Amino acid sequence: MASKQYWLLKSEPDCYSFDDLKRDGHTEWTGIRNYTVRNMLRDTMQKGDLALFYHSSAKPPAVVGICEIAGDAIADSTAWDKDDDHYDPKASPDNPIWYARKVKYVKPLKSPISISKLRETPGLEGMGILKKGSMLSVTPVTEEEWKIITKGT
């Protein structure tokens, strides 16, 4: 079995917040329409990996909690749902194209860590979320970055 990996999952809190995940207990991380992220979800992420839950488009944007990858890659059924914002007419159950992962709630951080605090923290300079122009909704986090962010939680 591969060693545990760490991730950062971005979500706009008015679409799906960490509080929503706490209420639901788990969710399918759907709606990804980027091939790089699709490949991470499908091929790289593993059940049992841990992830930081990041509120984007928030004031301020911040890491707010921890969740766990709770399932294997599954076809993202929102891709063939014509009523969903993430509908893709090229996708179907026979040709899913897009993938999702089940994610479960673990715990909140003792206090949110804003994007500006992440930028100021030594050891986090290489984080994907901090790279200029980074728009990916899922990015890998190194074990060292994970330790820095979750220290004391």
C-alpha positions as CSV (number, residue, x, y, z in Angstrom):
1,M,0.0,0.0,0.0
2,A,1.3,3.5,-0.9
3,S,2.2,5.8,1.9
4,K,-0.4,8.4,3.0
5,Q,-0.6,11.5,0.8
6,Y,-2.0,14.9,1.6
7,W,-4.1,17.3,-0.4
8,L,-5.8,20.7,-0.3
9,L,-9.4,20.7,-1.5
10,K,-10.8,24.1,-2.5
11,S,-14.5,25.0,-2.3
12,E,-16.4,28.2,-2.3
13,P,-18.3,28.2,1.1
14,D,-21.5,29.5,-0.6
15,C,-21.4,26.4,-2.8
16,Y,-20.3,23.8,-0.3
17,S,-18.7,24.7,3.0
18,F,-16.8,22.9,5.7
19,D,-19.9,23.3,7.9
20,D,-21.9,21.5,5.2
21,L,-19.4,18.7,5.3
22,K,-19.7,18.5,9.1
23,R,-23.5,18.4,8.8
24,D,-23.4,15.7,6.1
25,G,-20.6,13.7,7.5
26,H,-19.4,12.9,4.0
27,T,-19.9,14.0,0.4
28,E,-18.8,13.1,-3.1
29,W,-16.2,15.7,-4.3
30,T,-17.8,16.3,-7.7
31,G,-17.8,18.9,-10.4
32,I,-14.1,18.8,-11.3
33,R,-13.7,19.8,-14.9
34,N,-9.9,20.1,-15.2
35,Y,-7.9,17.1,-16.6
36,T,-5.0,17.6,-14.2
37,V,-7.2,17.4,-11.2
38,R,-9.3,14.6,-12.7
39,N,-6.1,12.6,-13.1
40,M,-5.2,13.2,-9.4
41,L,-8.7,12.2,-8.3
42,R,-8.7,9.1,-10.5
43,D,-5.1,7.9,-10.4
44,T,-3.2,9.4,-7.5
45,M,-5.4,10.0,-4.5
46,Q,-6.0,7.0,-2.3
47,K,-8.6,6.1,0.3
48,G,-7.2,7.1,3.7
49,D,-5.3,10.2,2.4
50,L,-6.0,13.4,4.4
51,A,-6.9,16.8,3.0
52,L,-7.1,20.4,4.1
53,F,-10.5,21.9,3.4
54,Y,-9.9,25.4,2.0
55,H,-12.6,28.1,1.6
56,S,-11.9,30.0,-1.6
57,S,-13.8,33.2,-2.5
58,A,-14.2,33.8,1.2
59,K,-13.2,36.8,3.3
60,P,-10.5,35.9,3.9
61,P,-9.8,32.7,1.9
62,A,-8.5,30.2,4.5
63,V,-7.8,26.6,5.4
64,V,-10.6,25.8,7.8
65,G,-10.6,22.0,8.5
66,I,-9.4,18.5,7.8
67,C,-11.1,15.8,5.9
68,E,-10.3,12.3,4.7
69,I,-10.5,10.7,1.3
70,A,-13.0,8.0,2.1
71,G,-13.4,6.1,-1.1
72,D,-11.9,5.0,-4.4
73,A,-12.4,7.0,-7.6
74,I,-15.9,6.9,-8.9
75,A,-17.5,8.3,-12.0
76,D,-18.8,11.8,-11.5
77,S,-22.5,11.5,-12.3
78,T,-23.0,15.3,-12.3
79,A,-21.2,15.2,-15.7
80,W,-24.3,13.6,-17.4
81,D,-26.9,15.4,-15.3
82,K,-28.3,18.0,-17.7
83,D,-29.7,20.0,-14.7
84,D,-26.3,20.2,-13.0
85,D,-23.9,23.2,-13.4
86,H,-21.1,20.8,-14.3
87,Y,-22.9,19.0,-17.1
88,D,-20.7,17.7,-19.9
89,P,-22.5,16.5,-23.0
90,K,-19.5,14.3,-23.9
91,A,-19.7,12.3,-20.7
92,S,-22.1,9.4,-20.0
93,P,-22.2,6.4,-17.6
94,D,-20.5,4.4,-20.4
95,N,-17.9,7.1,-20.9
96,P,-17.6,9.0,-17.6
97,I,-14.6,11.2,-18.5
98,W,-14.8,12.9,-15.0
99,Y,-14.2,11.4,-11.6
100,A,-15.0,12.1,-8.0
101,R,-14.0,10.9,-4.6
102,K,-15.9,10.4,-1.4
103,V,-14.7,12.8,1.3
104,K,-15.5,12.6,5.0
105,Y,-15.4,15.1,7.7
106,V,-12.6,14.8,10.3
107,K,-12.3,18.0,12.3
108,P,-11.9,21.8,12.1
109,L,-8.6,23.6,12.6
110,K,-8.4,25.3,16.0
111,S,-8.6,28.5,14.0
112,P,-8.7,29.2,10.2
113,I,-5.4,29.9,8.5
114,S,-5.8,32.7,6.0
115,I,-4.1,32.8,2.6
116,S,-2.0,35.7,3.9
117,K,-0.9,33.7,6.9
118,L,0.0,30.8,4.7
119,R,2.2,33.1,2.6
120,E,4.0,34.4,5.7
121,T,4.7,30.9,7.1
122,P,8.2,29.6,6.6
123,G,8.2,26.2,4.9
124,L,5.0,26.8,2.9
125,E,6.5,28.8,0.1
126,G,6.1,25.9,-2.4
127,M,2.4,25.1,-1.7
128,G,0.3,24.9,-4.8
129,I,-2.3,27.2,-3.4
130,L,0.3,30.0,-3.1
131,K,1.6,29.7,-6.7
132,K,0.8,32.7,-8.9
133,G,-2.1,31.9,-11.1
134,S,-2.9,28.6,-9.3
135,M,-6.6,27.9,-10.1
136,L,-6.6,24.1,-9.4
137,S,-9.3,23.0,-7.0
138,V,-7.2,20.1,-5.7
139,T,-3.5,20.4,-5.1
140,P,-1.0,18.0,-3.4
141,V,0.4,19.0,0.0
142,T,3.8,17.7,1.1
143,E,4.1,15.9,4.4
144,E,6.2,18.8,5.8
145,E,3.6,21.4,4.7
146,W,0.9,19.2,6.3
147,K,2.8,19.1,9.6
148,I,3.3,22.9,9.6
149,I,-0.4,23.6,8.9
150,T,-1.8,21.0,11.3
151,K,0.6,21.6,14.2
152,G,-1.4,22.0,17.3
153,T,-4.8,21.0,15.9
